[in-house]
Amino acid sequence: MMQRIQKITPCLWFDGHAEAAARFYTGIFPNSRIGQLSYYSEEGQEIHGQQPGSVLTVAFELDGQTFTGLNGGPLFQFTEAISFQVNCETQDEVDHYWEQLSESGPKQAQQCGWLKDQFGVSWQIVPVILPKLLSDPDPVKAQRVMRAMLGMKKLDIEALKRAYAG
């Protein structure tokens, strides 16, 4: 049986750290693996400027989602305009992903569950209950949750539920 190819695959541009990032991420998420690696050759070196034999791309999966890491050089950097949202069922999951992704990172925790990892990639570590609480038809409850969330860096499910309950 032929495996279905994922229609859209995020490609992350790194400055020489694509394989290290893929190994870091696959060590954090379950059901993850490193796939095919490709390497720079002498062909086009005057354009790409990379050492022949160094990693060009690494294909990897994080919990079944495919990604490509590209060692494209220092021209482009990651920004918070693009982030990856990790949906978490429990506080243990929130804690796990928060701690693991921010390990060895710049400790640039931002508010509302956002963090930046050691490679500069932004992540949102989000309890799955949060959208439900924020979209409650009672605007007073939703506003209390919003106020509580805005005061947090790593999100605390019990504190969000307490805010919701009033």
C-alpha positions in Angstrom: 0.0 0.0 0.0 1.4 3.4 -1.0 1.8 6.0 1.8 -0.1 9.2 1.2 2.2 12.2 0.8 1.3 15.1 3.1 0.0 18.0 0.9 1.7 20.8 2.9 5.0 20.5 4.6 6.5 23.3 6.6 10.1 24.1 5.6 12.3 25.6 8.3 15.4 27.6 7.2 18.4 27.2 9.5 21.9 28.5 9.4 23.8 25.1 9.6 21.6 23.6 12.4 18.9 21.8 10.5 20.0 18.3 11.5 20.6 19.3 15.1 17.2 20.9 15.3 15.5 17.8 13.8 17.2 15.6 16.3 16.3 17.9 19.2 12.6 18.1 18.1 12.3 14.3 17.4 13.6 13.7 20.9 10.7 15.7 22.4 7.6 14.6 20.5 6.3 11.0 20.4 5.9 9.1 17.2 8.7 11.2 15.6 11.6 10.3 13.4 14.4 11.6 11.2 13.9 10.8 7.5 16.1 11.4 4.5 19.0 13.7 4.5 20.5 15.4 1.4 23.9 17.0 1.1 25.5 19.9 -0.6 27.8 19.1 -3.5 30.4 21.2 -5.2 27.8 22.0 -7.9 26.5 25.5 -7.4 28.9 26.3 -4.5 29.5 29.8 -5.9 25.8 30.4 -5.3 25.0 28.5 -2.1 28.4 29.0 -0.5 28.1 25.8 1.6 30.8 23.3 2.3 30.4 20.2 0.0 29.2 17.2 2.0 27.4 19.4 4.6 23.7 18.8 5.2 21.4 20.6 2.7 18.0 19.2 4.0 16.7 16.9 6.6 13.2 15.4 6.4 11.6 14.7 9.8 8.3 13.9 11.4 6.9 15.2 14.7 4.0 13.1 15.9 3.2 12.3 12.3 3.5 15.9 10.9 6.3 16.1 8.3 8.8 18.9 8.2 11.8 19.8 6.1 14.8 21.5 7.7 16.9 23.4 5.2 20.4 24.7 5.9 20.1 27.9 3.8 22.6 30.1 5.6 22.3 33.3 7.6 20.2 35.3 5.2 16.8 34.6 6.9 15.9 34.4 10.6 12.8 33.0 12.4 10.3 35.5 13.7 7.2 35.2 15.9 5.1 35.8 12.8 5.2 32.1 12.3 4.9 29.7 15.3 3.9 26.1 15.9 1.0 25.4 18.2 1.2 22.3 20.5 -2.2 21.3 21.7 -2.0 19.8 25.2 -4.7 17.7 27.0 -3.1 18.0 30.5 -0.9 20.2 32.6 1.8 17.5 32.5 1.8 17.8 28.7 2.0 21.6 29.0 4.9 21.3 31.4 6.7 18.7 29.3 6.6 20.6 26.1 7.3 23.9 27.8 10.4 22.6 29.6 11.7 20.5 26.7 11.4 23.2 24.0 12.8 25.9 26.1 15.7 23.8 27.3 19.0 25.3 26.2 17.0 28.1 24.6 17.3 31.8 25.1 14.6 31.6 27.8 12.6 34.0 25.9 9.3 33.0 27.4 6.6 35.3 26.2 3.1 35.7 27.5 0.1 33.5 26.7 2.0 30.2 26.3 4.5 31.4 23.7 8.2 30.5 23.8 11.3 30.6 21.6 13.5 27.5 21.4 17.3 27.4 21.1 17.1 27.6 17.3 14.8 30.7 17.4 11.6 28.9 16.4 8.5 30.1 18.2 6.1 27.7 19.8 2.7 28.1 21.5 2.1 25.5 24.2 -1.7 25.6 24.5 -4.2 23.6 26.7 -7.0 22.3 24.4 -9.5 23.6 26.9 -8.4 27.2 26.4 -10.4 28.0 23.2 -13.6 26.6 24.8 -13.1 28.8 27.8 -12.3 31.9 25.7 -15.3 31.4 23.5 -17.9 30.9 26.3 -21.2 32.6 25.4 -21.0 34.4 28.8 -18.6 37.3 28.1 -17.8 37.8 31.8 -16.4 34.3 32.1 -14.5 34.6 28.8 -13.0 38.0 29.9 -11.9 36.5 33.2 -10.1 33.8 31.3 -8.5 36.3 28.9 -7.3 38.4 31.8 -5.8 35.4 33.6 -4.1 34.2 30.4 -2.6 37.6 29.6 -0.8 37.4 33.0 0.8 34.1 32.3 3.9 32.9 30.5 3.5 29.1 30.7 -0.3 28.5 30.8 -1.7 27.0 34.0 -4.9 24.9 33.3 -6.2 25.0 36.9 -5.7 28.8 37.1 -7.5 29.3 33.9 -10.4 27.1 35.2 -10.5 29.1 38.4 -10.7 32.3 36.5 -13.5 30.9 34.4 -15.4 29.8 37.5 -14.9 33.3 39.1 
